Amino acid sequence: MPVKPLPADPDLTHLKNQAKDLMHARHRHSPDAAQRIREFHPRFRAAADEDIFHAAFRLADAQLTIARERGFASWPRLKARVERPAMSDRLDLPHQERIADAAFRRAVDLLDAGDAAGLRVHLRQHPDLARRHVRFEGGNYFRNPTLLEFIAENPARQGKLPGDIADVARVILEAGSTQSALDETLGLVASSKVARECRVQAALIKLLCDHGADPAGATRTAAVHAEFEGVEALLECGARMDLPLAAALGRTEEARRLLPIGSQADRHWALALASQFGHVEIVRMLLDAGEDPNRYNPVGGHSHSTPLHQAAGAGHLEVVELLVERGAMLDWKDTMWNATPVEWAKHEGKAGAEAYLQTRMDNPGEAGASNGPAR
């Protein structure tokens, strides 16, 4: 789920009120409150709505949820940002310009220049540098990266990578890396548009996997960001084809074969991905198997939205029609922009989906129209 960046002049009282509002919404058993808590509160990451509604939940829990929804690890960290902002909090600056650690900043500059030899010398002068972290807050990822994670250009800082970035990556790997840094970097590379456009994505994926990164852990991140070349490279490195990947790639027969052995979580992911990419036969197959179109997408899979939001925003009219025919609610609102599927279609200029959904909204007695209060 994308985070909600703080405004330029945040108000702590307003943020406290947001936490109280979240508590009230949870008390009302609001599905969007449950989804936000599931996404951002670590204790509830795998919890069902009813479990979230009936669990002990204090103001401190609501404040933690709000802090993480804003891209901060904790409420005290958010409070410190509001009261005492530092250079690292300047979201208007590229990440490298927000680094206070001079040695780390120099290493990133050498990496960006493609200076593998210079970087090797620098890392020898600072033996612990390859395992150091820098902290960035206010975003939904890249919050505590090591130097290795900068090779992905994800988030984009300059919009390009040097042609010899694989040589630069080898220098960093030779200096030492942890398993978590390897796996995190692989996910960033596999979902990096810049790495693909610079034609270095596949080479970096193979290099990282050769050094022990787990290809299976990056497949869904790549798929949900439509980085299908990255998905194929991960499969070549040993990742297993599963139901969500088959759904994302539109491989109908493979999805049919994998459906009976897919877990509930796999089916949830598969419906989200098939809807996002317009694979109508796979969507139909999943709905026939009992998948509920009225759930927010899984954590990590555009979980601020539903399958209908994604299909409408992408203009996949056949999928939109099928989901509505099978009972998808038209008035569910996403948890980021508080918009309905028809508003997504309108915002993205998908006239066909917008017209169809608006017609159904205007005729609430038809199948798929709202059966309850707006969420």
Secondary structure, DSSP 8 states (H G I E B T S, - for coil): -------SS--HHHHHHHHHHHHHHHHTT-HHHHHHHHHH-GGGTT--HHHHHHS---HHHHHHHHHHHTT-SSHHHHHHHHHS--GGG-TTS-GGGG---HHHHHHHHHHHHT-HHHHHHHHHHSTTGGG------SSSS-SS--GGGGGG--S-SSS---TTHHHHHHHHHHH---HHHHHHHHHHHHT-HHHHHTT-HHHHHHHHHHTT--GGGGHHHHHHTT-HHHHHHHHHTT----HHHHHHHT-HHHHHHHGGG--HHHHHHHHHHHHHHT-HHHHHHHHHTT--SSS---TTSSTTS-HHHHHHHHT-HHHHHHHHHTT--SS---TTT---HHHHHHHTT-HHHHHHHHHHHH-TTSTTS--S---
